[in-house]
Amino acid sequence: MAYNLLKGKKGIIFGALDKKSIAWKVAEKAHEEGAEFILTNTPIALRFGQLNELAEKCKAEIIPADATDISDLEMLIQKSMEVLGGQVDFILHSIGMSMNVRKKRVYNDLSYDYFQKTLDISAVSFHKLLQTCYKFDAIKEWGSVVALSYIAAQRTLYGYNDMGDAKALLESIARSFGYIYGREKKIRVNTISQSPTRTTAGSGVKGIDGLMDFTERMSPLGNATAEECANFTIVLFSDLSKKVTMQNIFHDGGFSSIGMSLKAMQMYNRSLDCDDCPDIE
């Protein structure tokens, strides 16, 4: 059911790849809510993804750009403003990648070349985007920028590796730029800390199935799906969240506030009764 929350609003959505992507779901919801927007991803992602299908469905133009490249971002922002007829109302940053994770390099044996790429792609690209938008005055007053984060920015989670550092930096950038943008232009900058989600990128995280089962048992409301995350993102894009900024908002079914749930305790107690189970330090 649509509510016309974004009727007349215009934006840019980074990171949609395929139907598993949260950014893909956000684009579908934004279209349903009356928004007009640009879709963007790296040229190589466009070759391997299905973005043309989404663009056709949402009547959106695709502008390829590498979010780590300032010249690409400047081209993207300027062209987006030309296509959309001026400043934008909302932007989604849904970008993250770690070669250390893909190559199964553990945290105490990282490739530092990969580590720098992780930070640049997954976090510094957000600063580059915001700085480019600021330079070209690309976002309207009371506009909204949202980036997708994860609780590994605050807690150590097995297998998430250097992406935890990247998410911590991402959230810090949102606060620092959120202060400047809010003070000077009344623009909101927030991050959403989403439940573990089986996106194409998320599926590459070591132990994702066990992690999702654990968080499902721990969360009183259960894991938040990609579609539910998209719905919440639309609220942050809309005028209903006009005074929410510089926040990292947990959209995780309550997982972030739980120490031990009943379901998790029951599973733990069952493991204690297992005579053949090996001890793990």
Buried (B, 14 or more C-beta within 10 A) or exposed (E): EEEEBBEEBBBBBBBBBBBBBBBBBBBBBBBBBBBBBBBBBBEEBBEEBBBEEBBEEBEBBBBBBBBBBBEBBBBBBEBBBEBBEEBBBBBBBBBBBBBBBEEEBEBEEBBEEBBEBBBBBBBBBBBBBBBBBBEBEBBBEEBBBBBBBBBBBBEEBEBBBBBBBBBBBBBBBBBBBBEBBBEEBBBBBBBBBBBBBBBBBBEBBEBBEEBBBBBBBBBEEBBBBBBBBBBBBBBBBBEEBEEEBBBBBBBBBBBBEBEEBEBBEEEEEEEEEEEEEEEEE
